[in-house]
Amino acid sequence: MLKGRHLIEPGNLSIEELEGLFDLAEDIIASPAKYSEVCRGKVLATLFFEPSTRTRLSFEAAMQRLGGSTLGFADPGASSTTKGESLVDTIRTVSCYADAIAMRNPKEGAALLASQVSEVPIINAGDGGHHHPTQTITDLLTIRAIKGKTQGLTIGLCGDLKFGRTVHSLAKAMSRYPRNRFVLISPPELEIPDYIVNRVFKPAGVQFTQVRRLEEAIGDLDILYMTRVQKERFFNEQDYVRLKDSYILDAEKMRLARADLTVLHPLPRVNEIATEVDSDPRAAYFRQVKYGMYARMALISSLLGVSGWEGKKSAGGKKK
Ligand code: NCD
């Protein structure tokens, strides 16, 4: 039962709960009319202390398609943060107005702190370079829909593995499914943090290799997860300029890949995927955007306890 819970990082949901969300999302995709009023009278706040296009708008679209409404801000400059109000006071205030809060903040741990004072569910929509669990639910739903499974896959994570919170959350979630293998493709300066290697991969016995060149790895992959170099998390401009063009996926590199590769990207893209790749049937990043809205519809309606979903019925009529 997800009603009333917070979602701060992927580990907050069990595998069964995740699978339940994917089943619900698939039911919403199949029968949207059934869900178009379930959040009538409910309010979702979206508090974005950092820029966003997809995540904030997909939360808002999701809530509106469930019949609910939204309020919030997309720019902390327009909130009392500029007057010196603390995050804790902002959350205490907004939790008097809303039934759930989706928030993004540049500081790691901000969503966890918010969950400690909020009266209503907090959904972490990104806390600094730490986690981004609703992107992960999106990614897994997309992978399940396209590959028909979330296990036994070879997943290439490419680009800024150090600061990319979507990478950290996806690595954590995919490590919980059997026989997934990672190929970590990054420059030395942008390698995945040690805590993912030591506290996620190693304890779970997950196989991983590190490579520097995308060309070397692309032919082995089931999934290639491209990421943007996270400019806003660099301490100096020179390092960013030096590393920003480390990987560019283009038609030539796609020729080295398998016919059943799936290319994902949380977006926004800067230049790490050439636009010529967009028309390749293996490019799935815009389909992924759509799955993101359905994933958030499933999540919001579950946290508010209004989905009416009782789980997928098996052939014997029993709940899954
Ligand atoms: C990502 C994020 O904000 O971490 N974007 C998103 O939510 N879809 C990835 C990024 O900004 O590079």
Residues whose N, C-alpha, C, O or C-beta is under 5 A from the ligand:
A	BS01	NCD	R54 T55 G126 H132 R165 T166 R228 P266 L267 P268
